[in-house]
Amino acid sequence: MKYKQLYRWEHQTVIDRHRARMETDGREHMKNRPALAEHPFGIMKIQMGWLHFLMRGLEKVKAEMNLQMLSYNFQRVLKLLGIDAFKNDLKDRKKEDNDIFPAFFAVIIIKYQSL
């Protein structure tokens, strides 16, 4: 008796469902991708000089990327709120509690304005 033996990966159903979703909704998601996902990373690459990470090793690269993301998010906040509104918010927060966090950002803003 001849028979055919098929091999199937245990997670093949997940891949099949993903492929089915991509066939129905994939083009619509890919149209939105540049605006949602690629823009921030493109900006970060420009800020870093289009090159590569300066550090070596996964831990150091993660730290460098986290600092880059913090910097990007901070710039976005300043553009959306404006520097004056952000400074006023920091002053209000400083009055409420004696936290070093607002003072830290106040120093950054003063340096940022002088550029």
C-alpha distances in whole Angstrom, upper triangle without the diagonal:
4,7,10,13,16,19,22,26,27,30,28,30,33,33,31,34,37,35,36,39,40,39,41,44,44,46,49,48,49,52,53,52,55,58,56,54,55,59,60,58,60,63,62,61,65,67,65,66,62,61,60,60,63,62,59,57,55,58,60,58,58,62,62,60,61,65,64,63,66,68,66,66,70,71,69,71,74,73,72,75,78,80,83,81,79,82,83,80,81,84,84,81,83,86,84,82,83,80,79,77,79,81,78,77,81,82,79,80,83,82,79,83,84,82
4,7,10,13,17,20,23,25,28,26,27,31,30,28,32,34,32,33,36,37,36,38,41,41,43,46,45,45,49,50,49,52,54,53,51,52,56,57,55,56,60,59,58,61,63,62,62,59,58,56,57,60,59,56,54,52,55,58,56,55,59,59,57,59,62,61,60,63,65,63,63,67,68,66,68,71,70,70,72,75,77,80,78,76,79,81,78,78,82,81,78,81,84,81,80,81,77,77,74,76,79,76,75,78,79,76,77,80,79,76,79,81,79
4,7,10,13,16,20,22,24,22,24,27,26,25,28,30,29,29,33,34,33,35,38,37,40,43,42,42,45,47,46,48,51,50,48,49,53,54,52,53,57,56,55,58,60,59,59,56,55,54,54,57,56,53,51,49,52,55,52,52,55,56,54,55,59,58,56,59,62,60,60,63,64,62,65,68,67,66,69,71,73,76,74,72,76,77,74,74,78,77,75,77,80,78,76,77,74,73,70,73,75,72,71,75,75,72,74,77,75,73,76,78,75
4,7,10,13,17,19,21,19,21,24,23,22,25,27,25,26,30,30,29,32,35,34,36,39,39,39,42,43,42,45,47,46,44,45,49,50,48,49,53,52,51,54,57,55,56,52,51,50,51,54,53,50,48,46,49,51,49,48,52,53,50,52,55,54,53,56,58,56,56,60,61,59,61,64,63,63,65,68,70,73,71,69,72,74,71,71,75,74,72,74,77,74,73,74,71,70,67,69,72,69,68,71,72,69,70,73,72,69,72,74,72
4,7,10,13,16,18,16,18,22,21,20,23,25,24,25,28,29,28,31,33,33,35,38,37,37,41,42,40,43,46,44,42,43,47,48,46,47,51,50,49,52,54,53,53,50,49,47,48,51,50,47,45,43,45,48,46,45,49,50,47,49,52,51,50,53,55,53,54,57,58,56,59,62,61,60,63,66,67,70,68,66,69,71,68,68,72,71,69,71,74,72,70,71,67,67,64,66,69,66,65,69,69,66,67,71,69,67,70,72,69
4,7,10,12,15,13,15,18,17,16,20,21,20,21,25,25,25,28,30,29,32,34,33,33,37,38,37,39,42,40,39,40,43,44,42,44,47,46,45,49,51,49,50,47,46,44,45,48,47,44,42,40,43,45,43,42,46,47,44,45,49,48,46,50,52,50,50,54,54,53,55,58,57,57,59,62,64,67,65,63,66,67,64,65,68,68,65,68,70,68,67,68,64,64,61,63,65,62,61,65,65,62,64,67,66,63,66,68,66
4,7,10,12,10,13,16,15,15,18,20,19,21,23,24,24,27,29,28,31,33,32,32,35,36,35,37,40,38,36,37,41,41,39,41,45,44,43,46,48,46,47,44,43,41,42,45,43,41,38,36,39,42,39,39,42,43,41,42,46,45,43,46,49,47,47,51,52,50,52,55,55,54,57,59,61,64,62,60,63,65,62,62,65,65,62,64,67,65,64,64,61,60,57,60,62,59,58,62,62,59,61,64,63,60,63,65,63
4,6,8,7,9,12,11,12,15,16,16,18,20,21,21,24,26,25,28,30,29,29,32,33,31,34,37,35,33,34,38,38,37,39,42,41,40,44,45,44,45,42,41,39,40,43,41,39,37,34,37,39,37,36,40,41,38,39,43,42,40,43,46,44,44,48,49,47,49,52,51,51,53,56,58,61,59,56,60,61,58,58,62,61,59,61,64,62,60,61,58,57,54,57,59,56,55,59,59,56,58,61,60,57,61,63,60
4,5,5,8,10,10,11,14,15,15,17,19,20,21,24,25,24,27,29,27,27,31,31,29,32,35,33,30,32,35,36,34,36,39,38,37,41,42,41,42,39,39,36,36,40,38,36,33,31,33,36,34,33,36,37,35,36,40,39,37,40,43,41,41,44,46,44,46,49,49,48,51,53,55,58,56,53,56,58,55,55,59,58,55,58,60,58,57,58,54,54,51,53,55,53,52,55,56,53,54,58,56,54,57,59,57
4,6,8,9,10,12,13,15,16,18,19,21,22,24,25,24,28,29,27,28,32,32,30,33,35,33,31,32,36,36,34,37,40,38,38,42,43,42,43,40,40,37,37,40,39,36,33,31,33,36,34,32,36,37,35,35,39,39,37,39,42,41,40,44,45,43,45,48,48,47,50,52,54,57,55,52,55,57,54,54,57,57,54,56,59,56,55,56,52,52,49,52,54,52,51,55,55,52,54,57,56,54,57,59,57
4,5,6,7,9,10,11,13,15,16,17,19,21,22,21,24,26,24,24,28,28,26,29,31,29,27,29,32,32,31,33,36,35,35,38,40,38,40,37,37,35,35,38,36,34,32,29,31,34,31,30,33,35,32,32,36,36,34,36,39,37,37,40,42,40,42,45,45,44,46,49,50,53,51,49,52,53,50,50,54,53,51,53,56,53,52,53,50,49,46,49,51,49,48,51,52,49,50,54,53,51,54,56,54
4,5,5,6,9,10,11,12,14,15,17,19,20,19,23,24,22,23,27,27,26,29,31,29,27,29,32,33,31,33,36,36,35,39,40,39,41,38,37,35,36,39,38,36,34,31,33,36,33,32,35,36,33,34,38,37,35,38,40,38,38,42,43,41,43,46,45,44,47,50,51,54,52,50,53,55,52,52,56,55,53,55,58,56,55,55,52,52,49,51,53,51,49,53,54,51,52,55,54,52,55,57,55
4,5,5,6,9,10,10,12,14,15,17,18,18,22,23,21,23,26,26,25,29,30,28,27,29,32,33,32,34,37,36,36,40,41,40,42,39,39,37,37,41,40,38,36,33,35,37,35,33,36,37,34,35,39,38,35,38,41,38,38,42,43,40,42,45,45,43,46,49,51,54,51,49,53,54,51,51,55,54,52,54,57,55,54,55,52,52,48,50,53,51,49,53,54,51,52,55,54,52,55,57,55
4,5,5,6,9,10,11,12,14,16,16,16,20,21,19,20,23,23,22,25,27,25,23,25,29,29,28,31,33,33,33,36,38,37,39,36,36,34,34,38,37,35,33,29,31,34,31,29,33,34,31,31,35,34,32,34,37,35,34,38,39,37,38,42,41,40,42,45,47,50,48,46,49,50,47,48,51,51,48,51,53,51,50,51,48,48,45,47,49,47,45,49,50,47,48,52,51,48,51,53,51
4,5,5,6,9,10,10,12,14,15,14,18,19,17,18,22,22,20,24,26,24,22,24,28,28,27,29,32,32,31,35,36,35,37,34,34,32,33,36,36,34,32,29,31,33,31,29,33,33,30,31,35,33,31,34,36,34,34,38,38,36,38,42,41,40,43,45,47,50,48,46,49,51,48,48,52,52,49,52,54,52,51,52,49,49,45,47,50,47,46,49,50,47,48,51,50,48,51,53,50
4,5,5,6,9,10,11,13,14,14,17,19,18,19,22,23,22,25,27,25,24,26,30,31,30,31,34,34,34,37,39,38,40,37,37,36,36,40,39,38,36,33,35,37,34,33,36,37,34,34,38,36,34,37,39,37,36,40,41,39,41,44,43,42,44,47,49,52,50,48,52,53,50,51,55,54,52,54,57,55,54,55,52,52,48,50,53,50,49,52,53,50,51,54,53,50,53,55,53
4,5,5,6,9,10,11,12,12,16,17,16,17,21,21,20,24,25,23,23,25,28,29,28,30,33,33,34,36,38,38,39,36,37,36,36,40,39,38,36,33,35,37,34,32,35,36,33,33,37,35,33,35,38,35,34,38,39,36,38,42,41,39,42,45,47,50,47,46,49,50,47,48,52,51,49,52,54,52,51,53,50,50,46,48,51,48,47,50,51,48,49,52,51,49,51,54,52
4,5,5,6,9,10,10,10,13,15,13,14,18,18,17,20,22,20,19,21,25,26,25,27,30,30,30,33,34,34,36,33,33,32,33,36,36,35,33,30,32,34,31,29,32,33,29,30,33,32,29,32,34,32,31,35,36,33,35,38,37,36,39,42,44,47,45,43,46,48,45,46,49,49,47,49,52,50,49,51,47,47,44,45,48,45,44,47,48,45,45,49,48,45,48,50,48
4,5,5,6,9,10,9,12,14,13,14,17,18,17,21,23,21,21,22,25,27,26,27,31,31,31,33,36,35,36,33,34,33,34,37,37,36,35,32,34,36,33,31,35,35,31,32,36,34,31,35,36,34,33,37,38,35,37,40,39,38,41,44,46,49,47,45,49,50,47,48,52,51,49,52,55,53,53,54,50,50,46,48,51,48,46,49,50,47,48,51,50,47,50,52,49
4,5,5,7,9,9,12,14,14,15,18,19,19,22,24,23,22,24,27,29,28,30,33,33,33,36,38,38,39,36,37,36,37,41,40,40,38,35,37,39,36,34,37,38,34,35,38,36,34,37,38,36,35,39,39,36,38,42,40,39,42,44,47,50,47,46,50,51,48,49,53,52,50,53,56,54,53,55,52,51,48,49,52,50,48,51,52,49,49,53,52,49,51,54,51
4,5,5,6,7,10,11,10,12,15,16,16,19,21,19,19,21,24,26,26,27,30,31,31,33,35,36,37,34,35,34,35,39,39,38,37,33,35,37,34,32,35,35,32,32,35,33,31,33,35,32,32,35,36,33,35,38,37,35,38,41,43,46,44,43,46,47,45,46,49,48,47,50,52,50,50,51,48,48,45,46,49,46,44,47,49,46,46,49,49,46,48,50,48
4,5,5,4,7,9,9,9,12,14,13,17,19,18,17,19,22,24,23,25,28,28,28,31,33,33,34,31,32,32,33,37,37,36,35,32,34,36,32,31,34,34,30,31,34,32,29,32,34,31,31,34,34,32,34,37,35,34,37,40,42,45,43,42,45,47,44,45,49,48,47,50,52,50,50,52,48,48,44,45,48,46,43,47,48,44,44,48,47,44,46,49,46
4,6,6,8,10,11,11,14,16,16,19,21,20,20,22,25,27,26,27,30,31,31,33,36,36,37,34,35,35,36,40,40,39,38,36,38,39,36,34,37,37,34,35,37,35,33,36,37,34,34,38,37,35,37,40,38,37,40,43,45,48,46,45,49,50,47,49,52,52,50,53,55,54,54,55,52,52,48,49,52,49,47,50,51,48,48,51,50,47,49,52,49
4,6,8,9,10,12,14,15,16,19,21,20,21,22,25,27,27,28,31,32,32,34,37,37,38,35,37,36,38,41,42,41,40,37,39,40,37,36,38,38,34,35,38,36,33,36,37,34,34,37,37,34,36,39,37,36,39,41,44,47,45,44,48,48,46,48,51,50,49,52,54,52,53,54,51,51,47,48,51,49,46,49,51,47,47,51,50,47,49,52,49
4,6,6,6,9,10,11,13,16,17,16,17,19,21,23,24,25,27,29,29,31,33,34,35,32,34,34,35,39,39,39,38,35,37,38,34,33,35,35,31,32,35,32,30,32,34,30,30,34,33,30,32,35,33,32,35,38,40,43,41,40,44,45,42,44,47,47,45,48,51,49,49,51,48,47,44,44,47,45,43,46,47,44,43,47,46,43,45,48,45
4,5,5,6,9,10,10,14,15,15,15,16,19,21,21,22,25,26,26,28,31,31,32,29,31,31,32,36,36,36,35,32,34,35,32,30,33,33,29,30,33,30,28,31,32,29,29,32,32,29,32,34,32,31,35,37,40,42,40,39,43,44,42,43,47,46,45,48,50,49,49,50,47,47,43,44,46,44,42,45,46,42,42,46,45,42,44,46,44
4,5,5,6,9,10,12,14,15,15,16,18,21,21,22,24,26,26,28,30,31,32,29,31,31,32,36,37,37,37,34,36,37,33,32,35,34,30,31,33,31,28,31,32,29,29,32,31,29,31,34,32,31,34,36,39,42,40,39,43,44,42,44,47,47,46,48,51,50,50,51,48,47,44,44,47,44,42,45,46,42,42,45,44,41,43,45,43
4,5,5,7,9,12,12,13,14,16,17,20,21,21,24,25,26,27,30,31,32,29,31,31,33,36,37,38,37,34,36,37,33,32,34,33,29,30,32,30,27,30,31,27,27,30,30,27,29,31,29,28,31,34,37,39,37,37,40,41,39,41,44,44,43,46,48,47,47,49,46,45,42,42,45,43,40,42,44,40,40,43,43,39,41,44,41
4,5,5,6,10,11,10,11,13,15,17,18,19,21,23,23,25,27,28,29,26,29,28,30,33,34,34,34,31,32,33,30,28,30,30,26,27,29,27,24,27,28,24,24,28,27,24,27,29,27,26,29,32,35,37,35,34,38,39,37,39,42,42,40,43,46,44,44,46,43,42,38,39,42,40,37,40,41,38,37,41,40,37,39,41,39
4,5,5,8,10,10,10,11,13,16,16,17,19,21,21,23,25,26,27,24,26,26,28,31,32,33,32,30,32,32,28,27,30,29,25,26,28,26,23,26,27,24,24,28,27,24,27,29,27,27,30,32,35,38,36,35,39,40,38,39,43,43,41,44,47,46,46,47,44,43,39,40,42,40,37,40,41,37,37,41,40,36,38,41,38
4,6,7,8,10,11,11,13,16,17,17,19,21,21,23,25,26,27,24,27,27,29,33,34,35,35,32,34,34,30,29,31,30,26,27,29,26,24,27,27,24,24,27,26,23,26,28,26,25,29,30,33,36,34,34,37,39,37,39,42,42,41,44,46,45,46,47,44,43,39,39,42,40,37,39,40,37,36,40,39,35,37,39,37
4,6,6,6,8,10,11,14,15,15,17,19,20,21,23,25,26,23,26,26,28,31,32,33,33,30,32,32,28,27,29,28,24,25,26,24,21,24,24,21,20,24,23,20,23,25,23,22,25,27,30,33,31,30,34,35,34,35,38,38,37,40,43,41,42,43,40,39,36,36,38,36,33,36,37,34,33,37,36,32,34,37,34
4,5,5,5,7,9,11,12,12,15,17,17,19,21,22,23,21,23,23,24,28,29,30,29,27,28,28,25,24,26,25,21,22,24,21,19,22,22,19,19,23,22,19,22,24,22,22,25,27,30,33,31,30,34,35,33,34,38,38,37,39,42,41,41,42,39,38,34,35,37,35,32,35,36,32,32,36,35,31,33,36,33
4,6,6,5,6,9,10,10,12,14,15,16,18,20,20,18,20,21,23,26,28,29,29,27,28,28,24,23,25,24,20,21,23,20,18,21,21,17,18,21,20,18,21,23,21,21,24,26,28,31,30,29,32,34,33,34,37,37,36,39,42,41,41,42,39,37,34,34,36,34,31,33,34,31,30,34,32,29,31,33,30
4,6,6,6,9,11,11,12,14,16,16,18,20,21,19,22,23,24,27,29,30,30,28,29,29,25,24,25,24,20,21,22,19,17,20,19,16,16,19,18,15,18,20,18,17,21,23,25,28,27,26,29,31,30,31,34,34,34,36,39,38,38,39,36,35,32,32,34,32,29,31,32,29,28,31,31,27,29,31,29
4,6,7,8,10,11,12,14,16,17,18,20,22,20,22,23,23,26,27,29,29,26,27,27,23,22,23,22,19,19,20,18,15,18,18,15,14,18,17,14,17,20,18,17,20,22,25,28,26,25,29,30,28,29,33,33,32,34,37,36,36,37,34,33,30,30,32,30,27,30,31,28,27,31,30,27,29,32,29
4,6,7,7,9,11,12,13,15,17,18,19,17,19,19,20,23,24,25,25,22,23,23,20,19,20,19,16,16,18,16,13,16,17,14,14,18,17,15,18,20,19,19,22,24,26,29,28,26,29,31,29,30,34,34,32,35,38,37,36,37,34,33,29,30,32,30,27,30,31,27,27,31,30,27,29,32,29
4,6,5,6,9,10,10,12,14,15,16,14,17,17,18,21,23,24,24,22,24,23,19,19,21,19,15,17,18,15,13,17,17,13,15,18,17,15,19,21,19,20,23,24,26,30,29,27,30,32,31,31,35,35,34,36,39,39,38,39,35,34,30,31,33,30,28,30,31,27,27,31,29,26,28,30,28
4,6,5,6,9,10,11,12,14,15,14,17,18,19,22,24,25,26,24,25,24,20,20,21,19,16,17,18,14,13,15,15,11,13,16,14,12,16,18,16,16,20,21,23,26,26,24,27,29,28,29,32,33,32,34,37,37,36,37,34,32,29,29,31,28,25,28,28,25,24,28,26,23,25,27,25
4,5,5,6,9,10,11,12,14,13,16,16,16,19,21,23,23,21,22,21,18,17,17,16,12,13,14,11,9,12,11,8,9,12,11,10,13,15,14,15,18,19,21,24,24,22,25,27,25,26,29,30,29,31,34,33,33,33,30,29,25,25,27,25,22,25,25,22,22,25,24,20,23,25,23
4,5,5,6,9,10,10,12,11,13,13,13,17,18,20,20,18,20,18,15,15,16,14,10,12,13,10,9,13,12,9,12,15,14,13,17,18,17,19,22,23,24,27,27,25,27,30,28,28,32,33,31,33,36,36,35,35,32,30,27,27,29,26,24,27,27,23,24,27,25,22,25,27,24
4,5,5,6,9,10,11,9,12,13,14,17,20,21,23,21,22,21,17,18,19,16,13,15,16,12,12,15,14,11,14,16,15,14,18,19,17,19,22,23,24,28,27,26,28,31,30,30,33,35,33,35,38,38,38,37,34,32,29,29,31,28,25,28,28,24,24,27,25,22,24,26,23
4,5,5,6,9,10,9,13,14,15,17,19,22,23,22,23,21,18,18,18,15,13,14,14,10,10,13,11,8,11,13,11,11,15,15,14,16,19,19,20,24,24,22,25,28,27,27,30,31,30,32,35,35,35,35,31,29,26,26,27,24,22,24,24,20,20,23,21,18,21,22,19
4,5,5,6,9,8,11,11,11,14,16,18,20,18,19,17,14,14,14,11,9,11,11,7,8,11,9,7,10,12,11,12,15,16,16,18,20,21,21,25,25,22,25,28,27,26,29,31,29,31,34,34,33,33,30,27,24,25,26,23,21,23,23,19,20,23,21,18,21,22,19
4,5,5,6,5,7,8,10,12,15,17,19,18,19,17,14,15,16,12,11,13,13,9,11,14,12,11,14,16,15,16,19,20,19,21,24,24,24,28,28,26,28,31,30,30,33,35,33,34,38,38,37,36,33,31,27,28,29,26,24,26,26,22,23,25,23,20,23,24,21
4,5,5,5,9,11,12,14,17,20,22,22,22,20,17,18,18,15,13,16,15,11,13,15,13,11,15,16,14,15,19,19,18,20,23,22,23,27,27,25,27,30,30,29,32,34,33,34,38,38,37,37,33,31,28,28,29,26,24,26,25,21,22,24,21,19,21,22,18
4,5,7,10,11,12,13,16,19,21,21,21,18,16,17,16,13,12,14,12,9,11,13,10,9,13,13,12,14,17,16,16,19,21,20,20,24,25,23,24,28,27,26,29,31,30,31,34,35,34,33,30,28,25,25,25,22,20,22,21,18,18,21,18,15,18,19,16
4,6,7,8,8,9,12,15,18,18,18,15,13,14,14,10,10,13,11,8,11,13,11,11,15,16,14,16,19,19,19,22,24,24,23,27,28,25,27,30,29,28,32,34,32,33,36,37,35,34,31,28,26,26,27,23,22,24,23,19,21,23,20,18,21,21,18
4,5,8,10,11,14,17,20,20,21,18,16,18,18,14,14,17,15,12,15,17,15,14,18,19,17,19,22,22,21,24,27,26,25,29,30,28,29,33,32,31,34,37,35,36,39,40,39,38,34,32,29,30,30,26,25,27,25,22,23,25,22,20,22,22,19
4,7,10,12,15,17,19,19,21,19,15,17,18,15,14,17,16,13,15,18,16,15,19,20,19,20,23,23,23,25,28,27,28,31,32,30,32,35,34,33,37,39,37,38,42,42,41,40,37,34,31,32,32,29,27,30,28,25,26,28,25,23,25,26,22
4,7,9,12,14,17,17,19,16,14,16,17,14,13,17,16,14,16,19,18,17,21,22,21,22,26,26,26,28,31,30,30,34,34,32,34,37,36,35,38,40,39,39,43,43,42,41,37,34,32,33,33,29,28,31,29,26,27,29,26,24,27,27,24
4,6,9,10,13,13,15,13,10,13,14,11,11,15,15,12,15,18,17,17,20,22,21,23,26,26,26,29,31,31,31,34,35,32,34,37,36,34,38,40,38,38,42,42,40,39,36,33,30,32,32,28,28,30,29,26,28,30,27,25,28,29,25
4,6,7,10,11,12,9,7,10,10,7,8,12,12,11,13,16,15,16,19,20,20,22,25,25,26,28,30,30,30,33,34,31,32,35,34,32,36,38,35,36,39,39,38,36,33,30,28,29,30,26,25,28,27,24,26,28,25,24,27,28,25
4,7,10,12,12,9,8,11,11,8,10,13,12,12,15,17,16,17,20,21,21,24,26,26,27,30,31,31,30,34,34,31,32,36,34,32,36,38,35,35,39,39,37,36,32,29,27,29,29,25,25,28,26,23,26,27,24,23,27,27,24
4,7,9,9,6,6,9,9,7,10,13,12,13,16,17,17,19,21,22,23,25,27,28,29,31,33,33,32,35,35,32,33,36,35,33,36,38,35,35,39,39,37,35,31,29,27,29,29,25,26,28,26,24,27,29,26,25,29,29,27
4,7,8,6,6,10,11,10,12,15,15,16,18,20,20,22,24,25,26,28,30,31,32,34,35,36,35,38,39,35,36,40,38,36,39,41,38,38,42,42,39,38,34,31,29,32,32,28,29,32,30,27,30,32,29,29,33,33,30
4,6,6,6,9,10,11,12,14,16,16,18,20,21,22,24,26,27,29,30,32,33,35,36,37,36,39,39,36,37,40,38,36,39,41,38,38,42,41,39,37,34,31,29,32,32,29,29,33,31,29,32,34,31,31,34,35,33
4,6,5,6,9,10,10,12,14,15,16,18,20,21,22,24,26,27,28,30,31,33,34,35,35,38,37,34,36,38,36,34,38,39,36,37,40,39,37,36,32,30,28,31,31,28,28,32,31,28,31,33,31,30,34,35,33
4,6,5,6,9,10,11,12,14,15,17,18,20,21,23,24,26,27,29,30,32,33,34,33,36,36,32,33,36,34,32,35,36,33,34,37,36,34,32,29,27,25,28,28,25,26,29,28,26,29,31,29,29,32,33,31
4,5,5,6,9,10,11,12,14,15,17,18,20,21,23,24,26,27,29,30,31,32,31,34,34,31,32,35,33,31,34,35,32,33,36,36,33,32,28,26,24,27,27,23,24,27,26,23,27,29,26,26,30,30,28
4,5,5,6,8,10,10,12,14,15,16,18,20,21,22,24,26,27,28,30,31,30,34,33,30,31,35,33,31,34,36,33,33,37,36,34,33,29,27,25,27,28,24,24,28,26,24,26,29,26,25,29,30,28
4,5,5,6,9,10,10,12,14,15,16,18,20,21,22,24,26,27,28,29,29,32,31,28,30,33,30,29,32,33,30,31,35,34,32,31,27,25,23,25,26,23,23,26,25,23,25,28,26,25,29,30,28
4,5,5,6,9,10,10,12,14,15,16,18,20,21,23,24,26,27,27,27,30,29,26,27,30,28,26,29,31,28,28,32,31,29,28,24,22,20,22,23,19,20,23,22,20,23,25,23,22,26,27,26
4,5,5,6,9,10,11,12,14,15,17,19,20,21,23,24,26,26,25,29,29,25,27,30,28,26,30,31,29,29,33,32,30,29,26,23,21,23,23,20,19,23,21,19,21,24,21,20,24,25,23
4,5,5,6,9,10,10,12,14,15,16,18,20,21,22,24,25,25,28,28,24,26,29,27,26,30,31,28,29,33,32,31,30,26,24,21,23,24,21,20,23,22,19,22,24,22,21,25,26,24
4,5,5,6,9,10,10,12,14,15,16,18,20,21,22,23,23,26,25,22,24,27,24,23,27,28,25,26,30,29,27,26,23,21,18,20,21,18,17,21,20,18,20,23,21,20,24,25,23
4,5,5,6,9,10,10,12,14,15,16,18,20,21,21,21,24,24,20,22,25,23,21,25,26,24,24,28,28,26,25,21,19,16,18,19,15,15,18,17,14,17,20,18,17,20,22,20
4,5,5,6,9,10,11,12,14,15,17,18,20,20,20,24,23,20,22,25,24,22,26,27,25,26,30,30,28,28,24,22,19,20,21,17,16,19,19,15,17,20,18,16,20,21,19
4,5,5,6,8,10,10,12,14,15,16,18,19,19,23,22,19,21,24,22,21,25,26,24,25,29,28,27,27,23,21,18,19,21,18,16,19,19,16,17,21,19,17,21,23,21
4,5,5,6,9,10,11,12,14,15,16,17,17,20,19,16,18,21,19,18,21,22,20,21,25,25,23,23,19,17,14,15,17,14,12,16,16,13,15,18,17,15,18,20,19
4,6,5,6,9,10,11,12,14,15,16,15,18,18,15,17,20,19,18,21,23,21,22,25,26,25,24,21,18,15,16,17,14,12,15,14,11,12,15,14,12,15,17,16
4,5,5,6,9,10,11,12,14,15,15,19,18,16,18,21,20,19,23,24,23,24,27,27,27,27,23,21,18,18,20,17,14,17,17,14,14,18,16,14,17,19,17
4,5,5,6,9,10,10,12,13,14,17,16,14,16,19,17,17,20,21,20,21,25,24,24,24,21,20,16,16,18,16,13,16,17,14,14,18,17,15,17,20,19
4,5,5,6,9,10,11,11,11,14,14,11,13,16,14,14,17,19,17,19,22,22,22,22,19,17,13,13,15,13,10,12,13,10,10,14,14,11,14,17,16
4,5,5,6,9,10,10,10,14,14,11,14,17,16,16,19,21,20,21,24,25,25,25,22,20,17,16,17,15,12,14,15,11,10,14,13,10,12,15,14
4,5,5,6,8,9,11,14,13,12,15,17,16,16,20,21,20,22,25,25,25,26,23,22,18,17,19,18,14,16,18,14,13,17,17,13,15,18,17
4,5,5,6,8,9,12,10,8,12,14,12,13,16,17,16,19,21,21,22,23,20,19,16,14,17,16,12,14,16,13,12,15,16,13,15,18,18
4,6,5,5,6,9,9,7,10,12,12,12,15,17,17,18,21,22,22,23,20,19,16,14,16,15,11,12,14,11,9,13,13,10,11,15,14
4,6,5,8,11,10,10,13,15,15,16,19,20,20,22,24,25,26,26,24,23,20,18,20,19,15,16,17,15,12,15,16,12,13,16,15
4,6,9,11,10,10,13,14,14,15,18,19,19,21,24,24,25,26,24,23,20,18,21,20,16,17,19,17,15,18,19,15,16,19,19
4,7,8,6,6,10,11,10,12,15,15,16,18,20,21,22,23,21,21,18,16,18,18,14,15,17,16,13,16,18,15,15,18,19
4,6,6,6,9,10,11,12,15,16,17,18,21,22,23,24,22,21,19,16,18,17,14,13,16,14,11,13,15,12,11,15,16
4,6,5,6,9,10,10,12,14,15,16,19,20,21,22,20,19,16,13,15,15,11,10,12,11,7,10,12,9,8,12,13
4,5,5,6,9,10,11,12,14,15,17,19,20,21,20,19,17,14,15,16,13,11,14,13,10,11,14,12,10,14,16
4,5,5,6,9,10,11,12,14,16,17,19,20,19,19,17,13,15,16,13,12,15,15,12,14,16,15,14,17,19
4,5,5,6,9,10,11,12,14,16,17,18,16,16,13,10,12,13,9,9,12,12,9,12,14,13,12,16,17
4,5,5,6,9,10,10,13,14,16,16,15,14,13,9,10,12,9,7,10,11,8,10,13,12,11,15,17
4,5,5,6,9,10,11,13,15,16,15,16,14,11,12,14,12,10,14,14,12,13,16,16,15,18,20
4,5,5,6,9,10,11,13,14,13,14,12,9,12,13,11,10,14,14,12,15,18,17,17,20,22
4,5,5,6,9,10,11,11,10,11,9,5,8,10,8,7,11,12,10,12,15,15,15,18,20
4,5,5,6,9,10,11,11,12,11,8,9,12,11,9,12,14,12,13,17,17,17,19,22
4,5,5,7,9,11,12,13,13,9,11,14,13,12,16,17,15,17,20,20,20,23,25
4,5,5,6,8,8,10,9,7,10,12,12,11,15,16,15,17,20,20,20,23,25
4,5,6,6,7,8,9,6,8,11,11,10,13,15,15,16,19,20,20,22,25
4,6,7,9,12,12,10,11,15,15,13,16,19,18,19,22,23,23,25,28
4,7,9,12,12,11,13,16,16,15,19,20,20,21,24,25,25,28,30
4,6,9,10,10,11,14,15,15,18,19,20,21,24,24,25,28,30
4,7,9,9,9,12,14,14,16,18,19,20,22,23,24,26,28
4,5,7,8,9,11,12,14,16,17,18,20,21,23,25,26
4,6,5,6,9,10,11,13,15,16,17,19,20,22,24
4,5,5,7,9,10,11,13,15,16,17,19,21,22
4,5,5,6,9,10,10,12,14,15,16,19,20
4,5,5,6,9,10,11,13,14,15,17,19
4,5,5,7,9,10,11,12,15,16,18
4,5,5,6,9,10,10,12,14,16
4,5,5,6,9,10,11,13,15
4,5,5,6,9,10,11,13
4,6,5,6,9,10,11
4,5,5,6,9,10
4,5,5,7,9
4,5,5,7
4,6,6
4,6
4
